């Protein structure tokens, strides 16, 4: 089984898959922070279609698809003011990128996506999607993360951590992804996967890909 983690510069998920016994590369326009021997610095769309991959985990950029930014689709953030066409075009471009990756000729696929607004769901033609937080897999953080799964089983939660109460210092720490200050690296830092989450993906999807589990 040969696989690729698309739009990954950190190397966290691809290295976890290799630790599970799978041949797995990362791909991004940026150089990797991981092992450069396992990284393809190139356009993810070309790599997805011409790599001959058996499986892929995909992380298309999702900012313009997220429900949290839905108000920006309209002038001054109000639907009654009509469509804000520049932002709508950005949303359509993001949806097109999502579809191109998702529809690559790869048998087993997991496509990350956020909680989407209605127009994004329609534009991406998103299929069945499962959502998880990092703390479901032992990482003490909030960040609701969806995966559209194609010929891969849903992940099974491995941890039931005590969630801190809102307003506490611990809750603020768990909310680091939402509390990052604006800056050029904010999107990159938010995109990182925590090690427990990555290990769960490698353990569970790896077991399936290696024939140890049935779908």
N, C-alpha and C positions, 0 to 999 in steps of 0.2 A: 504494500500500500504506500503510495507516494502522495503527499499532500502539500498544501500551501495555505498560509495565513495571509490573506490579502489586506493591504492597508495597515500593516503592523510595522512600526519602527523599533519598538521596545524589545521585541524578541521573547516576551514573557510567555505567550501562548504557544508559539512554535517550539520553544525549548521544552515546555512541559509535555508537548506531544512527543518529542524525540525521547524524553526521559521515559515515556510509556512504551517505547519500542517501535515508534513509527518514523518513517523517513518524512520529515516535514521541514519546509522552508518558509521564510517570511518574505514579504514583498512590500515595498513602499517607494515613493519618490525620494524619501529621505534615507540617509545611511542608517544602519541599524545600531542600536546600543548593545545588541547581543553579539553572537558569534557571526562575523562577517562571512564565514565560509558557507553559512546556511541562509544567506540573504540575497535577494534579487532586487537591485535598485532600478526599478523600471515602472512603467505605467501598468497598474494592476489589471486594466482591461485587456491588454495584450497578453499579459502573463496568464490570465485566467483562460483565455481561449486557445492558447498555443502551447501549453505546458504538458498536456497529457496527464492531468492530475486525476487521482482516484477520489480525493476528498478535498474540501476547501472550507475554511472558516473565514468569513468575510466581514470587514468592518468599514463599510462605506460611510463617508462623512454625512452626518445626519442633522446638523444644526438647523437647516432650513425646513426639515421635515417634522421637527419636534412640536408637540402640542403646546409647549411652553412659549413658543414664538408665533403662535397662530394669529395673534392680534396684528402682527406686522404685515400680514397679507392684505390689510385694508388701510386706507388713508387715515392717518392720525390714530390708528389702532381701533377704528370703529367701523363695523361692517356696514352701517348705514351710509358711510361716506363713499363706499364703492371700493373696488379692487385697487391695491397699490401694485401696479404692473411690474416694476423692477423687482420687488420681492417675490411676486408670484412667479416670475421667470426664473429666479434663483431656485425656488422650490421645485419647479418643473425640471431644471437641470439636475438637481440633487436626486429627484425621483428617477430620471433617465439613467443616471450613473448606478443607482441601486438596481434597476431592472437589468442593465447590461451585465453586472456582476452576477446577480441571482440567476440569470438565464444562461450562464456559461455551460458548456457541455461537460459537466462534472457530475458524477452520480450522487455523491453524498455532500450535502451543503448545509451550512449554518450561516445565516445572514443576520448580523446584528442590526437592530433598529431600536429607536426610542419609542416612547409613547407618542404616537403620531396623531396629528389633527386629521379631520375627515378628508380634506383635499389631498393630503399626502398619501393616505391609505388608498384612495381612489387612483392617484397618479402612479403609485408604485405597484398597484395590483397585488398588494401583500397577501400572502397566504397565511395558513395557521401559524400562530406565533405564541411562544411561551415567554413569560417574564420572570426575572429573578433579581434579587439584591445580592451584593457581595456577602452580606452577613448570613445568607442561606448556606454559604460554603465556608464559614469560619473567619471571614475577613470583616472586622467591625466597622462597616461603612454602609451608608445608604447610596444607592445609585441604581434605579430601576432600569434593567437592561433586558431588551427583548431579543429573541432569536426566531426568525422564520426558519423552520427546519424542513429539509427535503431529504428523505431517506436517512435520517438520523433520529434516534429516540430522544424524547424530552429528558432534560437533566432531572435527577432526583435530588432533592434537598438533603444535605448531609449534616447541617448544624441548625440548632434552635437556640440561638443566643438571646439573652435578655436584652431587649431593646431599651435604650435609655429614654427617659422622659424628656419631652420637648422643653427647651429653656435651660437645660442643664449643660454644664461644660462638656460632659461626655457626649451629649446629643450633638453639640456643635462640632466636636471632633469627628463623629460619625458622618456628619454632613459636609465633609471637606470638599467633595466634588461640586457642591452647590455654593460654597462659600469662597471659592477661589477668586481672587481679585482679577479685574480685567488685565489683559496683557497679551503679547504675541504668542505665548506658549500655553495659554489657558486651554485651548481646544486640545492640544497635544497631551497635556497633563490629565485632563478629564478622560481622555480616551484610553488611558492605561488600564490594564486588567490587574486585579490584585492576585497574589500567588495562590490563595485557596480556591478562588474562582477558576483560575487557569488549570489548576490540578484536577478539579472536579470535571472540567471539560475533557482533559486528557484521559483521566481514569475511566470515565463513563463512555465517552464517544470512542476512545481508544479500544476499550473492551469490545464494543460493538464492531468496529472496523477490523479488529483482529479475529473476529469470529467467535468471541467468547460469550456474546449475548445475542439474542434475537431481537429484531425490531418489534 
